[in-house]
Amino acid sequence: PNVGKSTLLNHLVKKNVAQTGNRPGVTKAQQWLKAGKDLQLLDTPGILWPKFEDPLVGKKLALTGAIKDTLYAKDDVALYAVEHFIHTNPDALAQRYRLTQSELEDTTVETLLAITRNMGFKEDYDRASERLIFEIRKGKLGRYTLDKTPVDASPEN
């Protein structure tokens, strides 16, 4: 879901026929698009399994905006994001939100509260969570991957 299927199809048919938006769930039903005399393309909604066995999968999808923001509490997603960046790129987190080393070493909740204060939101934890997610999606903390990849995934020669 929300990877730009409709945008790509609009480009291929050279018309804005399929509705698009920067949020999941814009395409509600299948739609055939004529791309030429002998070619039709099918635009479909994104399909996901109805329930994630691992809640972490849902948090990852929520952080990237691949699923509707209403499916997970923003503070849960923000806490996951803070924990992820503490382990993978603490410097980006510290630099963007002016965090000290001790704030990075604190509990995830305390680190998010420090980010909240440093953003100027005092104790508005929800607003800071929303802003943190927005900034991560916009690349303000740099490029990132949420899944680990095997270091030696390439076949040996």
Rosetta silent file (secondary structure, phi, psi, omega in degrees, C-alpha in Angstrom):
SEQUENCE: PNVGKSTLLNHLVKKNVAQTGNRPGVTKAQQWLKAGKDLQLLDTPGILWPKFEDPLVGKKLALTGAIKDTLYAKDDVALYAVEHFIHTNPDALAQRYRLTQSELEDTTVETLLAITRNMGFKEDYDRASERLIFEIRKGKLGRYTLDKTPVDASPEN
SCORE:     score description
SCORE:     0.000 S_00000001
   1 L     0.000  151.355  173.013    0.000    0.000    0.000 S_00000001
   2 L    54.335   48.357  176.992    0.905    3.645   -0.544 S_00000001
   3 L  -114.824    2.987  176.760    3.874    3.107   -2.823 S_00000001
   4 L    95.738   25.131 -179.904    2.680    5.220   -5.760 S_00000001
   5 H   -59.569  -48.116 -178.124    0.974    2.619   -7.959 S_00000001
   6 H   -65.484  -38.466  177.806   -1.699    5.061   -9.159 S_00000001
   7 H   -62.353  -44.554  178.017    0.865    7.800   -9.778 S_00000001
   8 H   -61.584  -45.145 -179.417    2.949    5.426  -11.897 S_00000001
   9 H   -64.566  -40.365  175.844   -0.100    4.314  -13.867 S_00000001
  10 H   -58.010  -40.753  179.086   -1.163    7.928  -14.486 S_00000001
  11 H   -64.951  -41.747 -178.329    2.308    8.574  -15.868 S_00000001
  12 H   -67.919  -36.213  179.772    2.145    5.515  -18.131 S_00000001
  13 H   -88.286   -4.361  177.853   -1.275    6.428  -19.565 S_00000001
  14 L    60.200   33.328  175.600   -0.212   10.097  -19.820 S_00000001
  15 L  -149.318  155.597  173.721   -3.381   11.291  -18.065 S_00000001
  16 L   -93.565   77.064 -177.570   -4.442   11.880  -14.477 S_00000001
  17 L   -94.731  -42.947 -179.549   -7.173    9.254  -14.498 S_00000001
  18 L   -85.270  131.208  178.875   -6.455    7.393  -11.268 S_00000001
  19 L   -67.675  138.111 -179.494   -6.968    9.400   -8.083 S_00000001
  20 L  -128.948  162.950  176.549   -3.767    9.826   -6.043 S_00000001
  21 L  -170.706  156.243 -179.129   -2.822   11.139   -2.630 S_00000001
  22 L   -88.887   50.929  177.120    0.058   11.102   -0.178 S_00000001
  23 L  -156.972  153.005  179.279   -1.778    8.800    2.194 S_00000001
  24 L   -72.422  152.982  173.583   -2.787    5.145    2.147 S_00000001
  25 L    89.500   11.659  179.395   -6.278    4.112    1.100 S_00000001
  26 L   -70.931  -46.037  178.089   -6.912    6.585   -1.738 S_00000001
  27 L   -78.182  114.800 -175.093   -7.550    3.833   -4.305 S_00000001
  28 L   -96.339  -27.329 -175.881  -10.763    2.180   -3.104 S_00000001
  29 L  -145.262  166.584  177.315  -11.522   -0.203   -5.989 S_00000001
  30 L   -68.999  144.987 -179.706   -9.963   -1.742   -9.067 S_00000001
  31 E  -145.917  125.845  176.364   -9.898    0.484  -12.143 S_00000001
  32 E   -84.227  134.367  179.540   -8.838   -0.346  -15.696 S_00000001
  33 E  -121.255  131.276 -179.710   -6.816    2.379  -17.431 S_00000001
  34 E   -84.153  120.032 -177.115   -6.287    2.482  -21.189 S_00000001
  35 E  -107.732    5.346 -179.343   -2.591    2.973  -21.961 S_00000001
  36 E   163.521 -177.126 -177.240   -2.796    2.596  -25.712 S_00000001
  37 L   -60.616  -40.846 -174.527   -4.687    0.890  -28.474 S_00000001
  38 L  -117.660   18.519 -176.496   -3.792   -2.608  -27.310 S_00000001
  39 E  -135.832  128.301  172.810   -2.806   -2.095  -23.674 S_00000001
  40 E  -124.479  144.440  179.532   -4.841   -1.696  -20.506 S_00000001
  41 E  -117.872  144.821 -179.325   -3.443   -1.404  -16.984 S_00000001
  42 E  -105.891  120.178  174.478   -5.224   -2.347  -13.780 S_00000001
  43 E   -94.151  129.374 -178.199   -4.978   -0.005  -10.791 S_00000001
  44 L  -129.480  154.662  172.457   -5.730   -1.773   -7.519 S_00000001
  45 L   -66.832  154.141  174.003   -5.811   -0.812   -3.862 S_00000001
  46 L   -65.595  145.299 -177.061   -2.843   -1.924   -1.799 S_00000001
  47 L  -120.587  129.602  174.919   -3.451   -5.243   -0.107 S_00000001
  48 L  -128.957  157.674  174.357   -2.237   -6.246    3.346 S_00000001
  49 L   -67.283  150.740 -171.980   -3.054   -9.182    5.553 S_00000001
  50 L   -66.398  -27.756 -179.188   -5.845   -8.328    8.011 S_00000001
  51 L  -142.865  135.383  178.688   -3.781   -8.705   11.187 S_00000001
  52 L   -85.141  127.514  177.288   -0.044   -8.528   11.771 S_00000001
  53 L   -66.141  -37.173  179.431    1.302  -11.452   13.776 S_00000001
  54 L  -106.658  114.947 -178.661    4.213   -9.303   14.880 S_00000001
  55 H   -59.373  -23.160  178.743    3.131   -5.847   16.150 S_00000001
  56 H   -63.046  -34.704  177.980    6.556   -4.531   15.133 S_00000001
  57 H   -60.228  -45.573  179.275    5.596   -4.991   11.461 S_00000001
  58 H   -63.158  -39.774  179.226    2.625   -2.682   11.952 S_00000001
  59 H   -65.678  -38.563  177.730    4.738   -0.056   13.706 S_00000001
  60 H   -63.802  -45.698  179.010    7.248   -0.096   10.857 S_00000001
  61 H   -64.405  -38.887  178.789    4.490    0.338    8.282 S_00000001
  62 H   -66.064  -41.027 -179.658    2.906    3.098   10.369 S_00000001
  63 H   -62.428  -37.924 -179.063    6.217    4.945   10.726 S_00000001
  64 H   -83.396   -9.494 -179.686    6.737    4.982    6.966 S_00000001
  65 L    84.783   15.257 -178.613    3.134    6.010    6.259 S_00000001
  66 L   -77.138  -19.696  175.526    2.324    2.798    4.401 S_00000001
  67 L  -125.622  165.797 -177.180   -0.817    2.255    6.476 S_00000001
  68 L   -60.796  139.015 -179.004   -3.393    4.663    7.848 S_00000001
  69 H   -62.262  -21.909 -177.588   -2.179    6.737   10.785 S_00000001
  70 H   -78.167   -8.580 -177.264   -5.304    5.811   12.733 S_00000001
  71 H   -77.745  -24.209  179.078   -4.334    2.134   12.985 S_00000001
  72 L  -132.225  145.883  176.198   -1.626    2.706   15.607 S_00000001
  73 L   -64.354  133.653 -177.262   -1.314    5.228   18.416 S_00000001
  74 H   -58.794  -37.994 -178.936    1.118    7.947   17.364 S_00000001
  75 H   -67.792  -33.158  175.881    3.015    7.769   20.638 S_00000001
  76 H   -64.792  -41.993  179.246    3.581    4.017   20.180 S_00000001
  77 H   -66.940  -42.077  179.234    4.958    4.639   16.695 S_00000001
  78 H   -64.478  -41.086  177.515    7.100    7.539   17.947 S_00000001
  79 H   -62.616  -41.235  175.954    8.483    5.415   20.792 S_00000001
  80 H   -60.626  -44.598 -178.783    9.377    2.706   18.281 S_00000001
  81 H   -60.574  -45.548  179.549   11.068    5.344   16.095 S_00000001
  82 H   -60.539  -47.682  179.812   13.102    6.712   19.011 S_00000001
  83 H   -60.234  -43.698 -179.943   14.196    3.220   20.028 S_00000001
  84 H   -60.508  -49.105 -177.215   15.106    2.372   16.433 S_00000001
  85 H   -70.411  -29.997  175.342   17.203    5.514   15.913 S_00000001
  86 H   -61.225  -38.494 -177.979   18.912    5.152   19.304 S_00000001
  87 H   -84.099  -28.310 -173.517   20.155    1.742   18.156 S_00000001
  88 H  -107.759  -32.552 -177.588   20.870    2.534   14.507 S_00000001
  89 L  -153.735   64.910 -177.155   21.688    6.241   14.214 S_00000001
  90 H   -62.391  -29.529 -179.905   21.823    7.985   17.595 S_00000001
  91 H   -63.044  -40.478  179.132   23.894   10.850   16.168 S_00000001
  92 H   -63.714  -42.140  179.339   21.092   11.870   13.790 S_00000001
  93 H   -65.231  -46.295 -178.722   18.591   11.833   16.647 S_00000001
  94 H   -63.933  -43.455 -177.934   20.909   13.759   18.972 S_00000001
  95 H   -67.833  -46.603 -176.598   21.803   16.367   16.378 S_00000001
  96 H   -64.682  -39.826 -172.911   18.249   16.991   15.124 S_00000001
  97 H  -112.522   16.794  175.195   16.687   17.224   18.589 S_00000001
  98 L    50.493   52.989 -179.646   19.670   18.554   20.592 S_00000001
  99 L   -95.223  142.343  174.725   19.874   15.517   22.857 S_00000001
 100 L   -83.383  166.845  177.656   22.670   14.917   25.320 S_00000001
 101 H   -60.721  -39.769 -179.671   24.383   11.562   25.655 S_00000001
 102 H   -67.074  -33.255  176.919   22.567   10.946   28.942 S_00000001
 103 H   -68.880  -33.729  176.160   19.205   11.658   27.276 S_00000001
 104 H   -69.415  -29.286 -178.180   20.056    9.105   24.586 S_00000001
 105 H   -88.989   -5.717 -179.872   20.923    6.570   27.286 S_00000001
 106 L   -72.891 -178.623  175.276   17.707    7.218   29.220 S_00000001
 107 L   -66.232  159.113 -179.509   14.528    5.158   28.790 S_00000001
 108 H   -59.880  -40.326  178.938   12.798    5.516   25.441 S_00000001
 109 H   -62.613  -45.603  179.632    9.906    7.366   27.092 S_00000001
 110 H   -64.680  -36.864  177.591   12.282    9.828   28.784 S_00000001
 111 H   -64.951  -42.570  177.580   14.138   10.357   25.506 S_00000001
 112 H   -64.943  -35.875  176.212   10.857   11.131   23.723 S_00000001
 113 H   -65.638  -37.586  176.518    9.957   13.547   26.530 S_00000001
 114 H   -65.052  -41.358  176.356   13.334   15.276   26.052 S_00000001
 115 H   -61.218  -43.084  179.134   12.627   15.532   22.320 S_00000001
 116 H   -56.878  -48.681  179.758    9.190   16.959   23.170 S_00000001
 117 H   -65.146  -42.544 -178.180   10.729   19.666   25.359 S_00000001
 118 H   -68.751  -23.047  174.697   13.490   20.428   22.846 S_00000001
 119 L   -77.511  -13.998 -178.322   10.872   20.845   20.103 S_00000001
 120 L    90.340   16.160 -178.826    9.233   23.490   22.267 S_00000001
 121 L   -95.628   11.567 -178.341    6.080   21.479   22.918 S_00000001
 122 L    50.527 -107.673 -179.180    6.594   21.474   26.721 S_00000001
 123 L  -112.502   18.171 -179.713    4.670   18.353   27.765 S_00000001
 124 L   -80.996   77.602 -175.722    2.545   17.927   24.589 S_00000001
 125 H   -59.284  -41.719 -178.879    3.697   14.373   24.027 S_00000001
 126 H   -65.056  -44.891 -179.854    1.075   13.660   21.324 S_00000001
 127 H   -64.486  -40.941  178.474    1.985   16.689   19.237 S_00000001
 128 H   -66.079  -38.943  177.741    5.685   15.883   19.511 S_00000001
 129 H   -60.685  -45.556  179.163    5.023   12.264   18.513 S_00000001
 130 H   -61.567  -43.616 -179.113    3.136   13.441   15.443 S_00000001
 131 H   -66.352  -42.152  178.651    5.900   15.891   14.534 S_00000001
 132 H   -59.671  -47.281  179.264    8.653   13.291   15.024 S_00000001
 133 H   -60.519  -45.043  178.944    6.869   10.827   12.720 S_00000001
 134 H   -58.269  -46.577 -177.520    6.321   13.584   10.138 S_00000001
 135 H   -67.089  -36.579  177.110    9.989   14.591   10.208 S_00000001
 136 H   -65.348  -44.093  178.565   11.201   11.005    9.860 S_00000001
 137 H   -62.006  -32.943 -179.578    8.897   10.494    6.868 S_00000001
 138 L   -84.384   -0.608  176.444   10.235   13.693    5.298 S_00000001
 139 L    82.966   17.351 -177.803   13.825   12.482    5.722 S_00000001
 140 L   -67.288  -20.091  176.479   14.858   15.047    8.339 S_00000001
 141 L  -102.376   11.388  179.457   16.873   12.353   10.147 S_00000001
 142 L    90.860 -175.328  178.554   18.407   11.083    6.914 S_00000001
 143 L   -77.028  148.901 -178.998   17.897    7.835    5.083 S_00000001
 144 L  -153.315  159.724  170.491   17.086    4.775    7.116 S_00000001
 145 L  -128.728  141.593 -176.827   16.000    1.182    6.870 S_00000001
 146 L   -95.619  -13.553  179.226   13.802   -0.466    9.463 S_00000001
 147 L  -110.949  139.500  175.672   14.733   -4.049    8.626 S_00000001
 148 L   -76.883  143.840  176.133   18.139   -5.572    9.104 S_00000001
 149 L  -115.242  146.220  178.843   19.673   -7.140    6.047 S_00000001
 150 L   -62.807  134.749 -178.503   22.153  -10.008    6.125 S_00000001
 151 L   -63.805  -43.794 -177.624   25.684   -8.700    5.789 S_00000001
 152 L  -107.130   58.918 -179.129   26.799  -11.563    3.588 S_00000001
 153 L   -79.140  -19.184 -178.450   23.659  -11.962    1.482 S_00000001
 154 L   -78.741  145.069  179.417   25.576  -12.188   -1.777 S_00000001
 155 L   -66.745  146.531  179.000   26.568  -15.650   -3.005 S_00000001
 156 L   -75.876  147.192 -179.617   30.200  -16.601   -2.582 S_00000001
 157 L   -89.430    0.000    0.000   32.323  -16.858   -5.708 S_00000001
